[in-house]
């Protein structure tokens, strides 16, 4: 072998090493973005240290790096059109909305979720790369649950008041219980079951009727889909035991059940009547702007400007008072603020989510996934956990505003990344099965002649592959 061929081979190895190092560093940035998103570390640190807007700007500082990742490692699967168009609606409406400040805040909540989706689908292309994200997602529920257990809310997170905290805990139960069933290692299984128990306690302590009803609905859904229904029933009975113990300790004397029994009368109490009026006003605003809506978080400003004064209304007879209000129904909020176009995109993402999770239950994807992660997590049960979490969100979103909190978008991203990674694993398994000696060369051709320069051929093949 000549010195020239050795230098070419070394150069080729150096290029591959640099590419591999870049991939690892870019993946660490993706994990960092997930940590910032799940734990809302920017807001948490700002609140803990008594500073304003210092750490919450970290996602914005990462934008150039994310754009570089997309430019160098982007795949067509990373551009998810319904989410892309949903974000674009927010951008295009910005110059025309009544209150640009409110629209800007909503956009600043949304675009990091979009960047996380794009970067995740660009770099997380193997099941083992999904594991840190799944564990962080599980820990997120425990992170908020521990902080909110004493008061039924998370003080530094405005979205997690009593209602929001209860809704989040139900989403956590829906994800954590199937996660525990999916885990094969004892530490991870114990962590997931503990998170589910914490979520049940948090849902009770929040004293939110909508959260309790969602908890019942999610429990029934998980049981119906569980392959081992007896085991699921026994675990569910343990969950009911946790529920009853927390109720007895926190709300002795039957006060909890008295509150839950007022669900049927919710529309007649002052809070229910107020929401009824707001929803009717929202439909009135929608009729004026049906196609593209009034813009993100601009229902209140537009309603205050366009709705006529009416002394017969039980509340908000003067519509100016509704200026700062937010709709307590995500579906209605999307319809009013993003119009029919935005609502269609929102529903498209939900339908596509369940299409993806359904594919994750197929053996053709589950078996390669299991082999890739060495049996640590079973893909079909993870799919049930994601579905349960989405159903918990959809049920609680009927009564609590959560549109610009990340759980909905994180679930969509997880479904996309797990489906993509499992398909990549299945493809690699098929190629290996079809070519026992290894994958075929990308550029097949005749064997090199004796005395040929193999290093130059390898370098040319590497250049062509790139």
N, C-alpha and C positions, 0 to 999 in steps of 0.2 A: 504494500500500500504506500502510495507516494505521500509526501508531505502536504501536497495540495489537497488530496482527498481527505486527509486527517483534519486539515483546517476547515474544510467545508462542513464535515460532519460535526466538528465542535461548534461551528457557527450555528448549524441547524439545532443542535442540542441547546445552545444558549437561547435561541429564539423561542424554542418550546418551553424552556424554563421560565423565561420572562412572561410568556403568555399564561403559563400555569400560575405564576405568582400574581399576575393581574387578576385572574379569575378568582383566586382565593381572597384577595383584598376587596374586590368588588362584591363578592358574596358576603364578606363581613359588613360592608356598608349596608347591604340589604337587610341583614339581621339587625343592625343598629336602627334602621328605619322602622322595622317591625317593633323593636323595643320601645322606641319613642312613641309609636302609635298606640300600641296595646296598653302601656302603662302611663301614657300621657306624661312622660318624664319632664318635658319642658314646663308644663303648668305645675306639676308637682314640685319641681325644684324652685320655680318662681315663688310659689306659695310658701314653701318651707323656709326659704331664705329671705322672704320679704322683699323681693325685687319684682319689677314689673316689666314683662316682655323681653327678658334677657334670654332665657333658655327656650322659650316658645318660638324663637326665631331660628332655632337650629335646623328644622326641616327646610326652611327657605335657603339657608346657607348650603344645604346639600344638593340643591337643584342642579347646579352646574355639573356636579359629579354624577348625578343620575342621568343627565342628558348625555354625558360621555359614555356611561354604561350602555344606554340604549343605542347610541351611535355605533358602538363597537361590537356589542353582543346582542343587539335587538333581534328578535324573531317575529315572524308574522303572527304567531299566537299571542304575542305580548300586546298587540294593538287590539283591544277588545272594543269593538265598535259601539255597542250600546252605552258603555261607560264613557268612551271618548266623546260621543255626541252629547251625552248628558252633561259632561263638563263643558263642552263647547257652548251649550245653551246658556250656561251661567256666564261665560265670557262675553258672548255676543249681546246679552241683555244688559250688561253693566252700564253702558252709556245712556240707556233709556229708562232706567228704573227711577222711581220717586226718591228712594233713599239709597244712594250708592254705598254708603258706609255699611249698612246692614247686608247688602248684597256682597260686598267685598269680604266681610267677615265669614259669610257662608262659603264663598269661594276659597278662602284661605283654609277652611276646614276640609274642603273637598279635594283640592289638588294634591296634597300629600298622599291621600288614599289612592289616587290615580297613579301617581309616580311609583308607589309601592307595588301596585298591580303590575305595571309595565316592567319594573326592574325584577320582580319576583319571577314572572313568566320568562324573562330573558335569561336568568342565571340559575334558577332552581329547576334543573332538568333531570334530577335523579331522586328517587325516594328518600335516600339517606339525607339529602340536603333539606328535605321537608321537615325532618324530625325536630330540629331546634325551633322552628316556627310553631309547630303544633304544641310543643311543650310550653313555649312562651304564651301562646294563646290560652292554654289551660291555666297557667299561673296568673294570667291577668285577672281572672275571676276571683282567685284567692286573694290577690293583691287588693282589689277593691272590697271584697267581702270582709276581710279582717278589719279594714279601716271603718267600714260602715256598720259593723255589727252592734256597736254600743248605742248609736243614735238612729240607725235606719237610714242613714245618708252619708255621703262622703263630703265633708265640709269644703274642701278646696276645689271640688269639681262641681260646677254649677249644674251640669246636666244630670248629676246623680243626686237629686233631692229624693224625698221619700218615694215618689212615683218612679223616677228614673232608676233609683237603686234597686227597687223591687223588680222592675222589668229586667235589669241586667242580671240579677241573681237567677231569675228563671232561665234566661239564655245560658247561664253558666251550668245550671243543673242539667239542662237538655244536652249540653256538649260533654260535660264531665262524666256522667254516668255511662254512656256508650264508650267513651274513651277508656274508662276503667275496664270495661268488657273487652276492648280491643287490645289492651296492654297485656304482655306476657311476662314482664318482669315485675316482681313484687313491689319494689319501691315506687315505680310509676303507677301501678294499680292502686296502691294505698293513697298516693297523692291525689289521684283522680277521685276516688271515693270520698276522701276528706273534703275536696273541693265541692263535690256534689252535696255533701251534708252541710257544708258552710253556706252553699247557695240556698238550700231549703230554709235554714235558719234566717238568712238575710231576707228572703221573700216574706217570711212571717213577720219579722221585726219591722219591715217597711210599712206594714199595716195597710197595704194597697190592695183593693179588691180586684182590680184588673190583673195584677201580678199573681194573685192566688188562683184566679180562674185559669190563667195561662199555665200555671204550674200543673193543675189538674189535667188540662188538655194535653200538655207535653208528656206527662207521665203515661197517659193512655196511648199516645202515639208511639212512644218508644216501646211499650209493651207489645203492641200489635205488630211492630216490625222486627222485634227481637227473634232470632232463630230458635233460641232456647227460652221458651215462654215461662217454664216453671222457675228457672233460675232468675229470670227477670222479675217474676212475681215475688219471689222471696226477697230479692234486693229492694223491690218497691215497698214491701211491707216494712223492711228496715227503715226506708226513707219516711214512711208514714209514722213510724215510731219516733224518729227524730223530730218530725213535724209536731206531733202531739206533745212531746216533752218540752220543746221550745215554747209552744203556745201556753202550756200550763205554767211555765216559769215566768214568761214575759207578761202574759195577759191572764192572770188568774180570775176566776169568777165568771168566765164565759164572755168576757168583753170582745174577744176576737171573733167568736161565732156570731155575736150580735151585730158586729160591723159587717161581716161577710153576708149576713142575711138581708142586708139593705141593698143588695145589688139590684133587685127588681125595682126598687124605689129610687134608683140613682137619678133617673131622668126628672124626678119630681122635686128633689132637694135643690137648694139655691145653686150649688156648683153645677149640677146637671142641667138646670135650666139655663145657666149662663153659657155652658158649652153648646147647648142646643141653639141658642141665639147666634153665637159666633159661627157655628157651622152653616146656619142659614144665610148669614151675611157673606160667608165664604162662597157659597154657591151663587149668590147674587153677583159677587165680584167676578167669579168664573164666567158667568154669562156675558160679561162685558169684554173679557179678554180670554176667549176660549182656546186659541190656537197655541200661542207661546206663553201664556200666563203673564203675571205681573212682575216676575223677577224674584230671585231668591230672597226669602225673608222680607218680602215687601207686601204681604197681605195686609198687615196693619196700616201702613201708610196709605195704601191705595183705598182701603175701605174707609179710612177717615176722610179721604178726599171725595169719594164718589157716592157713598151710601147716604141717603137722605135721612134727615132727622125724623124720628117717629116716637112720640110719647107713649104709644100703645105697647112698645116693646118692654118686656119685663126687665131687661138690662140693656145698657148701651143705647138708650134712646137718643143720646148725642153720640154719633159715631166717632167723634174726635177722641173719645176715651179708649177706643180700641187700637190706637196708633201703635202702641208698643207690645201688643199681644201676639202670641204665637199659637198657631192651630195645634190642638192636641190630637191630631190624627195625621200620620205621615202620608197616607194615601190622598187625603183631601188636600194636604199641603202641597204635594207634588202636582196635583191636578190644577190647583189655583195658581201656584207660583211658576210652574213650568209648562202649564197648558196641556192640551191633548198630546202634543208631541213628546213632552217630557214624561207624561204618565205612561205612554206607550213604551218608551225606553225603560222606564222603571219596571213595568210588568215584564218586558222582554228579559231583563236581567234575572228576575225571579224565576221565570219559566226555564230559562237556560241553566240556572243554578240546579234545579231539580233534575234536569236532563243529564247534567254532568254527574251529580251524585248517584243517579241510577246506574250510569255506566261504571262507576267505581265498584258496584256490587257484583259485577260480572267476573266469572272465574278467569277469563282471559286477561284481566288486569290485576285481579287480586293475587293470583299465584306469583307472577313476576314481582309484584310489590313485596310480597312476603319474603321471597328469596333475596331481594335487594336489601331489605332492612333486617334480614336474619331473624324473622319472626317476631320482632319486638312489638309491632303494632299491626293489627289486622285491618286491611283497607275497608271491607264491607261495614264493619262496626264504626269505623271513623266516618263513613258516609252517612250512617244513621245518626251519628252525633251531630254532624253538620246540618242534616235535614231537621233534626229536632231543634237545634239552635235557631235555624231560620224560621221555623214555625213559631217558636217562642217570640222571636222578634215581630213576626207578622201579626200575631195576636195582640201583643202589648202595644204595637204601633197604632192600633185602632184607637187607643185612649191616651197614649203618652207620646210626646214629641221626641223622636230619636234620629231624625233624618240626617243630621250632621254630626252624629256620634259614629265612631268608626265600625261598630260591630257588623252592620249590614254589609259594608264594603269589604271588611276583612273576611266575612264568610264567602262572599263572591270570589275573592282572591284565593282563598284556600281551596275552594272547589276547583277553580281553574288550574292552580298549581299542582294539586294532587292528581288531577286527571291527566295533565300534561306529563308529569313525572312518571306516572304508572304506565302511560302509553309508551314513553321512551324506554322504560324497562322491558315492556313486552316486546317492543321492536328489537331491542338488543338480544333478548332471549331467542327470538325467532331466527335472527341472523346467526347466532351461535349454534343453534340446533341445525340449521341448514348447512353450516360450514364448520364441522367439528374441529378442524385444525386452526380455526380463527377466522375472522371476517375477511372477505376477499379484498384484494387491493383495489383502491379507488380508481386507478388507471391501469387496467390489466394490459399486458403486452408480452411480446416474446422475451425469453430470458436474455440477460445481457451477454454479449459475446465475451469470449476469453480476452482478458486484458482491457476490458472496458473500464470506465471510471465510475464505479458505483456511487461514490459520494456525490458526484454531480447529478446523477439521476435522482438520488434521494432529495437533494436540495430542490431540484426542479419539481418533483412531485409535491413537496411541501408548499412551494410557492403556488402551484396550480390549485392545490386544495384550499388555499386561503383566498 
